[in-house]
Amino acid sequence: MTQSENQTALGALLVSKQGFGCMGLSHSYGQADETSSLETIARAIDLGITFFDTADIYGTGHNEALLGRAIAGKRDRLVIASKFGNRLDREVSGRTLDGSPSYVRSAIDESLRRLAIDRIEESAFTPGSTVGERYPPQMAVNVPPTPKRFLQEQYK
């Protein structure tokens, strides 16, 4: 693939220079408007955005499911990133951090299911804003592209 003036390298991937962070579509900023969110993602794709970032905690999975519906039929030209590591635990503290192999496997499997795709190009363990405060920076690590085969081999 040849790089155009509107693209940049992200490791071995070629993505649009402008990415799209999906958090605001269903997390933290009030009630989600599904129709507007789907239209916004469609418009971003029409404008050439190819890199979309989400996380399993955004809207407790709703964000990934929303993005999955929006990219159906367009997957071949898009790069998807999804983060994991923060789990909601309303009975304990509201949020807990989990980087255990069983959680990594489960989180990525669930993200793939919600997104309705067979791979996530960029999966990242992200403890949130507490990196460097409560958690050392080395805890924020990337997991290579995640087809189910990789998960079965690496996170037994």
C-alpha positions in Angstrom: 0.0 0.0 0.0 1.3 3.4 -1.0 1.1 6.3 1.5 -0.9 9.3 0.4 -0.5 12.9 1.9 -3.6 12.2 4.1 -2.1 9.0 5.6 0.6 8.2 8.2 2.3 5.1 9.4 1.2 3.6 12.7 3.8 0.9 13.1 3.2 -1.4 10.1 -0.3 0.0 9.5 -1.2 2.8 7.2 -3.9 5.0 8.7 -5.5 8.4 8.1 -3.6 11.3 9.7 -6.8 12.2 11.5 -8.2 9.4 13.7 -11.6 9.2 15.3 -11.9 8.6 19.1 -15.3 7.1 19.7 -15.5 7.6 23.5 -17.8 10.6 23.3 -20.4 8.7 21.3 -21.6 6.6 24.3 -19.5 7.4 27.4 -19.1 10.3 29.8 -20.9 13.1 27.9 -24.6 12.4 28.6 -27.2 10.3 26.8 -26.0 8.5 23.7 -27.9 9.4 20.4 -27.4 6.3 18.3 -28.7 7.7 15.1 -26.4 10.8 15.3 -23.5 8.6 16.3 -24.0 6.3 13.3 -24.3 9.2 11.0 -21.2 10.8 12.5 -19.1 7.7 12.0 -20.4 7.3 8.4 -19.5 10.9 7.7 -16.0 10.4 9.1 -15.5 7.4 6.8 -16.8 9.4 3.8 -14.2 12.1 4.7 -11.4 9.6 4.6 -11.0 8.7 8.3 -9.7 5.1 8.5 -8.5 4.9 12.2 -11.1 4.4 14.9 -10.4 4.1 18.6 -12.7 2.7 21.2 -12.6 0.7 24.5 -14.5 -2.0 26.2 -15.4 0.2 29.2 -16.9 3.0 27.0 -20.6 2.7 27.6 -19.9 -0.8 29.1 -19.5 -2.3 25.7 -22.1 -0.1 23.9 -19.4 1.9 22.2 -17.8 -1.1 20.5 -21.2 -2.5 19.5 -22.1 0.9 18.0 -18.8 1.1 16.1 -19.4 -2.4 14.9 -22.7 -1.5 13.4 -21.3 1.6 11.8 -18.4 -0.1 10.1 -20.3 -3.2 8.8 -19.5 -3.6 5.1 -16.6 -1.1 5.3 -14.2 -3.2 7.4 -11.6 -3.9 4.8 -10.5 -0.3 4.6 -10.5 0.6 8.3 -8.1 0.2 11.2 -9.7 -0.5 14.6 -8.1 0.1 18.0 -9.7 -1.0 21.3 -8.4 -0.7 24.8 -9.0 -2.9 27.8 -7.8 -3.2 31.4 -10.3 -1.1 33.3 -13.2 -3.1 34.7 -16.3 -1.7 36.3 -16.9 -3.2 39.8 -19.7 -1.1 41.4 -19.6 -3.2 44.6 -16.0 -2.6 45.3 -14.6 0.7 44.1 -16.3 1.5 40.8 -13.3 0.6 38.7 -10.6 -2.0 39.0 -7.6 -2.8 36.9 -7.1 -6.3 35.5 -4.2 -7.4 33.3 -4.5 -11.1 34.0 -4.1 -13.5 31.0 -7.7 -14.8 31.4 -9.1 -11.2 31.4 -7.0 -10.2 28.4 -8.4 -13.2 26.5 -11.9 -12.5 27.6 -11.8 -8.8 27.0 -10.4 -9.2 23.4 -12.9 -12.0 22.6 -15.8 -9.8 23.9 -14.5 -6.8 21.9 -14.3 -8.9 18.7 -17.8 -10.1 19.3 -19.3 -6.6 20.0 -17.4 -5.1 17.1 -18.5 -8.0 14.9 -15.0 -8.3 13.4 -12.4 -11.0 13.2 -9.4 -8.9 14.3 -8.5 -5.7 16.1 -5.3 -4.1 14.7 -4.4 -2.3 17.9 -5.4 -3.7 21.3 -3.9 -1.9 24.2 -3.9 -2.5 28.0 -4.6 0.9 29.3 -5.0 1.5 33.0 -6.3 5.0 32.3 -5.1 8.3 33.7 -3.4 6.6 36.6 -0.4 5.4 34.5 2.7 6.8 36.3 0.7 7.6 39.4 -0.8 4.3 40.7 0.5 2.1 37.9 4.0 2.2 36.3 4.1 3.2 32.6 5.3 -0.3 31.6 1.8 -1.6 32.5 0.4 0.2 29.4 1.4 -2.3 26.8 0.1 -3.1 23.3 -1.1 -6.5 22.2 -0.3 -7.3 18.6 -3.2 -7.8 16.1 -5.7 -10.1 17.7 -7.2 -12.8 15.5 -8.6 -15.6 17.7 -5.6 -17.8 16.7 -3.2 -15.3 18.4 -5.3 -15.3 21.5 -5.4 -19.1 21.7 -1.6 -19.3 21.2 -0.5 -16.4 23.5 -3.0 -16.3 26.3 -3.5 -20.0 27.3 
